[in-house]
């Protein structure tokens, strides 16, 4: 019998050079880790070689419910996520839940000031007030220090914003960042993503105030060397003071930080590049998002972004080895937590987050509990169908009208809170019609002089009083998040009791400021919805 083909030759014979290169670059690390993983790294190639396309795909639901408490631990419930997306194992002690806008703001300022290698920030926009200027000043201070320290590598700052929102008005995100770009041109990058759906006559006719409704860059990632904050909060003064959101800090998690740095870089590569004279250009060879062919842009953008996801997916499956095997639990030593990045960019043909979220909602069985929150309650039909047809208990938290971000706005935008009242009432009526009142509860958040923007979920297995999983990031579970915008969040699965307690305290902090919706809620005078608002609600659901 002929000698077996080496694993390198086998990989190169099956995979493209790009994917095969991933194996070559990490092979040394894999073999060094072989003894610790208690198995041959060569065997890890078996499931990969069986897949012609590493892109996420549908995975059949296993026998039994994910909501049922089993003997295999959390691994048996959430192992399937590693088949869809990269799985990063980290110590739970490195993850911290931030609870207030000010804590979020002060943490960012402190981390920017001490960053030595990189600051990477992705947001919808950067505001123009004093608090935002202080953030810019922190970047300037860090860049200046880097230039003066000849023994340290130059600090690189990369900012990714949405083009339409970041260009609105005479004073805007671009004008805030131009002085830095002009002074530190070689160390600074500002990318402005422009949706390919806003083009031609539509781009000319839609007013500046509303053009972002067509689609935006909505990812909220704030990265400082090897630490990262994942949030739903923008870089604007209200998000630093009196706009409640969610924020998680992952400290010294280099692999997670590298992934999101690469993701932001990839989106930046397909975006418009801000120049020191306030003009914008595309990178050489890239298709223009609204001047070029729509399909060509989406294909090129998807390819660039999925290179990051797929490369990390292959790498992590090799490095994690048999840790998701049937016979082992999740953790070894202090690394008792898994982080799964979930990306949703439907205009570019990427729908990883949607697939994983649907699977989570599908698998939430009797006895389990899901706390789900969104600043704008507008579940997609698919998500709503899963919630109403599931076995788990649901407690859904959304903004009351007075803490809705559009409350008191002028013109058509001022009707948006009333539209969300109408959507909530329709959902509540459907819950009642189906006799699901004991299983599905709707709550409204109240807080004087504050607005509410928190989104995500907490997942409790049967018989557990603390969540073992949370979703946190930019998606709102609505039509826009799924179909129009660029979104990213992470799923955190943890056995760490301290981290579970932090998540429990976060959930309780938000829900204690809420009241449960009942029939009488919609009888209150301030809940009256005008007929014209009801008529335009389907339009609002798709664009706001």
N, C-alpha and C positions, 0 to 999 in steps of 0.2 A: 504494500500500500504506500502511496506517495506520502511524503512528509506533509503535515498540515500547513496550510498557508499562514503566514504570520498575520497577526491582527491588523497591523498597519496596511499590509498589502490587501487584506480583505476589505478594509474600510475604503481604501482608494479605488477598489474595483467596483464598489457599490454606490458610494456617495460622490457628490460633486466636489471639486477641489476646495470650495469654500467650507463645506461642512467637514470634509476630511481634514482640513487644516486645523479645525477646532480640536479634533482628536490628537493630532500631533503636538499641538501647543500645550495640552494639559496631560499628556500621557505620563510624563515624569511624576507629576503630582499624584496622579491616580495610583501608580504603582507604589509610591512611597506610602500611600494611605491604605494599601491592601491589607496589611496585617491588622491594622486597627479596625477595618471594616469586616474582618473575619470572612473573606471570600476573595476569589480571583476576580481581578478587574476585567479580564477577558470575557467572563461570563456576563458582565454588565452590557456588553454590546448586543446580546441576543434580542432584547425587546426593541432596541433601536433599529437593528437591521431588518426587523419585520415591518418597519414603517417606511413607506415610500415618501410620505409627506409628513414632516414633523409638526405641521400646523395643527392647532387645536381642532378636535373633532368630537362628535357625539360619543359619549361613553354610556353604555347601557346601565340601568339602575340595578344594583346588586340585590340579592335576596335579603329581605329584612329592611327595616326602617332605620335611617340614620338617627332618628330621634329616640330609638330604643337603647337603653343602657346595656352594653355588651361587655364581654370579658376581655376583648382584645384592645381595650383602651381607645384613645382618640384616633390612633392609626387606622383602625378598621372603619371608622366613619368618614375620614377625610383623605384617605390614601389616593382616591381618584383625582384629586386636584393636581397631583404631580404628573398625571397623564396629560393635562391640559397646558400647564404653565410651569415655569421654573419654580423650584422649591428650595428656599434658603433656610438652613438651620442655624439658629442663633440662640444665645442665652437669653432667657426671659428677663433676667436682671438688667439687660441692656436696653429694654424697652420701657418708656415712661409715657404715661398719659398726661398731657397738659390739659388744664381745665378751664382756662380763662383767656380772653383775648390779650390781656396785658402780659400774661405769662408767655404766650406765643410770641408776642412782639419783643419782649425783653430777651427771650432765648435767642431769637434770630439776630438781634443786634450783637449780643455777646459772642455768638458763634462766628458771625462775619468778621468781627474784630480780631479773632484769634485764628482764623483760617490761614493755612500756609500754602496749600496746593491749589485748591479749587473752591469756588462758590458757584453753585448752579441753582438757578431759580426759575421755576415755571409757574406762571399765573395767567389769569385772564387779562389783568392790567395792573399797572402801578399807579396809585393815586398821586395827587399833586399838592397835598397839604404838608404841614410841618412835620408830622410823624413820618411820612414817606420820605421827606427830604433828609431826615435824620438817618434813615436806612441807607440812602445814597451816600451820605457823608461817611457812614461806617465802611462802605465799600471803598470809597476814596482813601480813607485812612489805611485800610488793609493793603490796597494796591501801592500806595506811597511807601509803606513800610517794606513791602516786598522789593521795591526798586532799590531801596537804601541798604538792604541786607544782601551783600554780594555772595554770602555763603549759602543762601537759600534759593531754591528755584523760584522763578517768577510765579506769582499767584495768577491764576486764570479765572476770570469771571464770565459766566455765560448766562444770559437772561433770555427766556423764551416767553413772549406775550402774544396776545391776539392782535392782528393787524387792525381790524375795524375798531375794537374797543380802545386799543392803545394809541390810535390816531385821532380820536374824537376831540374836537375843540382846538383852540389856538394853543392852549397850554395842556399838555397831555403826557402820557408815559414816555413818548419819544423825546420831548423837550426836557423831561426830567433826567434822562440818561445821556443826552448828547454831550454835556460837558465831560463826563467820564470817558465816553467813547473818543472824544477829541484828544483828551490828555493821555489816555492809556490805550491807544489804538491796537497795539500788538498783544495786549493782555485782556482785551474786552471784546465780547461778542454779544450783539443784541439781535435776536431773530424774531420776526413778526409773522406768525402763521396766518395765512389767508385761505379760507375755505374755498374749494373749487366750485361750490354751488352758488356762490355770489359772483355772477359774471354777466357780460353782455348788457342787454337792456335792463335787466333786474338790478344790476349794480348801479346803473345811472338813475333809476327811478326811486329806489328805496331810500328814504331819508337817513342821514347819518345816525340819528338817534336809534333807528330801528334796524339798521343793516346787520347788526350782530345776531338778530333773531334767525337768520338763515343758517348760521353755524359758526362756532368759535373754537379756539384753543382753550379748553377748560381745565386742563391738568393743573394741580396745585402741589408742587414738589419744591422743597427748600433744602438744599444740600450743602454741607460744609465739611470739606475733607472726607472723612469716613462716617460722618453722622448725617442724619437726614430727618426732616419733618415731613410727614405725609398729612395732608389736611384738605379741607374743603374751602379754606379761607383765602381770599385774595389779598393783594398787597395794597390795602387801602385803610384810611384812618378808622372807619367804623369797625373794621375787622380787628383793629388793634385796641378797641375801647369798649363798645357796647353792642356788638353783633355776635351772638353766640354761635360758635361752630364747634368742630371737633379737631383735635390735633394729637398726633402721636410722634414722639421723638425716639428714633433708633440710634443709639450711641455706639460708635466703634463697630459698626456692621458693614465692613468694607465691601463684601460681595453684593449686598443689597444696594449700597450707595453706588457701586460701579454700574449695576444694572440701570438704575434710574438716570445716572449721568449719561450713559450710552443712549438711553431712550430719548432724553431731552436733546442730546446732540443729533440723533437721527431725525426727530421732528424739526429741529433747527435747520438741518441740511435741506429740507424740502420747503423751507419758509423763506420769506423775503429777508434780506440782510440789511440792517440799518447802517448807513454810512455816516461819517463825521459831518457831512454837509446836509444831513437830514433827508437825503435821497435813499431809495431802496433798490437793491439788485438781487438777482438770483445767483446761486453758485453756478459756475460753469458746467454746462451739460445737463442741468436740471430743467424740467418742464415748468413753465410759468403756471401758477395756480388758476389765474383767470384769463390770461391771454393765450395760453397754450390749450391743446386739446384736453377736454375734461377727463376722458378715459385714460389717456396717456399719463396725465399727472397722477391720477389715483393709483394706477398700476406701479409707477415708479416710486411713489411715496410708500405704498404698502410694502413693496419689496425692501426698501431701505429700513423701514421700521420693523418688519418681521424678521429681518436679519438679526436684529438685536434680541428679539424674543426667542427665536429658534436657536440661536447660538447659545444663549444662556440656558435654555431648556436642555439641550444636549449636554452641555457642560455639567449642569447640576445633577442630571440623572447619572452621569458617570461618577461624579464625586460623592453623591449620596449613597450610591451602591445599593445594598440590600436593606437599607434602613426602613423602607416601606414594605418589607417582605411580610408574609403572613405570620411568621413566627416571632416577630420582634415588635416591641413597643416603639413609641416615637423617639424616645430620648436616650442619650448616653451622657452621663455626667451633667454638666450645667446647661448643655445645649438642648433645652427642653421645649423649644418653641420653633414653629415653622412660619415663614413669611412667604406668601404667594402673591406676586404682582399680577394684577388684572387690568388689561388694557381694552378700551372700547373706542373704536374709530370707524363707525359704520360708513361714513362717506368714502372711506378708503378701503372698505371691505374687510375690516378687522372687527370681530365681535366676540372676543375672548371673555370679557367681563359678563356679557349677556348670557353666554353659555353656562358659565360657572354659577352666576346668580340664579338662573332658572333651575339648575341642578340642586342648589342648596334649598330653594323653596320647595322643590319637588320632594326631596328626601326628608324634609322636616316632618316627622311622623308624630302620632299620638303620644302624649306625655312630654314632648319637648316644647320649648317656649322660644319664640322669636320676638324681640323688641326691635322694631324698625322705625327709623325716623327720617323725615325729609322736610326741608324748609318749604318746598313747594309740592304739596301732595297731589301727584298726578301719575299714579302707577300706569304702566303700559297695560294693554289688554291682557298680554301674556302673564305678566306678574300678578295682575288682579285675579285672573282665573286660577292661578296656582295658590294664592293666598286663600281665596274663597273655597277652593276644593281640597285644601290640605288637611292633615290631621293635627298639626301643631296648633298651639294657642298663639295668637298674635296680639301684640299691643303696639299700635301704630301711632307715632307722635308727629304732629305737624304744627305749623304756625297758626295761631289764632289771627284773625284779620288785623288786629292792631300791631302785631309784631311781624307781619309780612313785609318783606323788603320794599314792596311797591305801595305800601299804605301811605296815603296822602300825596301820591304822585299826580302830576298834571296830565290832562288829556286822557287818551285811551288807557295809558298805563295805570291810571288811578282806579280803573275798573277791575284790575287783575285780582286784588284780594277778594272781591265779590265773586269773581269767576271761580276762585278756589273754594269759596263757601259752597257754591253750586256743585262743584265736583265732589266735595266731601259729603254733601247731603245725598247725592246720587249713590255714592259708595255705601254710606250708612243705610240707606233704604234697601239696597241690595242685600246687605248683611241681614237685615231684619226679614226680608222676604224669604231668604234661605234658612231662616231660623238659626243663624250662626252667632247670635248675640253673646252667648256664653263663651265662645271661642275666639272671636275677633272683636277687639275693642279699639276705638278711635279716641285719641287724646289730643288736646290743643294746648300749646305752650303759651304761657302768659308771663310777661315781665315788663314793668313800666319803663319806658324810655329805652327799651332794647328792641333789637330785631333778631329773628331766629333763622339760622342758616345751616344747622347741623343736619348731617345725613349719615346713613350707615345702618348697621344692625348688630345685635348681640344675640348669640345663639346659646341656649341652655339645653343640655341633654336631660333626658328624663331623670328625675330625682336629684338633680344638681341645683344648688342655690347660687352658683356663680357661672358666668359665661365661659365657655372654652374656646369660642371663636368670635371674632368681630370682623366686619367689613368697614373700612374707613378710607375716605378719599373724596374725590370730586363728584361722582355720580349721584343723581337725585332719584333714580329709579323711574324717571318719567320719560316721555317721548323724546324730548331733546337729548337727554343723556344717552339714550340708546341709539337714536337715529341721526342726530345732527352734529353733535359736538365731539371733540377729542377729549376722552376721559381716562383717568387711571385711578385705581385704588389698590389697597392690599387686603388680603385675607390673612389674619393672624390666628393661628391655631396653637394653643398653649396648654401645657400641663403645669406651668409655674403658678403656684397658688397666690403669690404676691401680685403677679400680673393679672390673674383672674380677679383678684380683689380690687385692683385699680379699675378694671373694666366695669365691675359691678358698681363701684362708687360713681363712676362717670355716668352710667345709665341712671342710677338713682338721682343724681344731681339734676339731670335734665327732666326726668319724669315728675319729680316732686314739685316742679313749677307748672304742672299741667292739670287740667281738669278733663274728666272723661265726657265724651260727647253722648248726649241722649236726645230723645225726641224734643225735649224742651229747649235744647240748645238752638235749634233752628227756628223756634218761635219767638226768639228775642228780636226786638225792633231793629237792632243793628245787623241782623242776619237776613234782612229782606233783600232779595236779589231782583233787580229790575229785569223786565222781559228782554230788553235788547242785550243785556249782559248774558243772559241764558242763551240767546241765539248765537252770540259770537264766542261762547265758551269753547266749542270744538276747535275754533281757530286758535284761541289762546292756548289750549292744551298742546298744540303742535309747535308753538313758537316761543312760549315763555316758561 
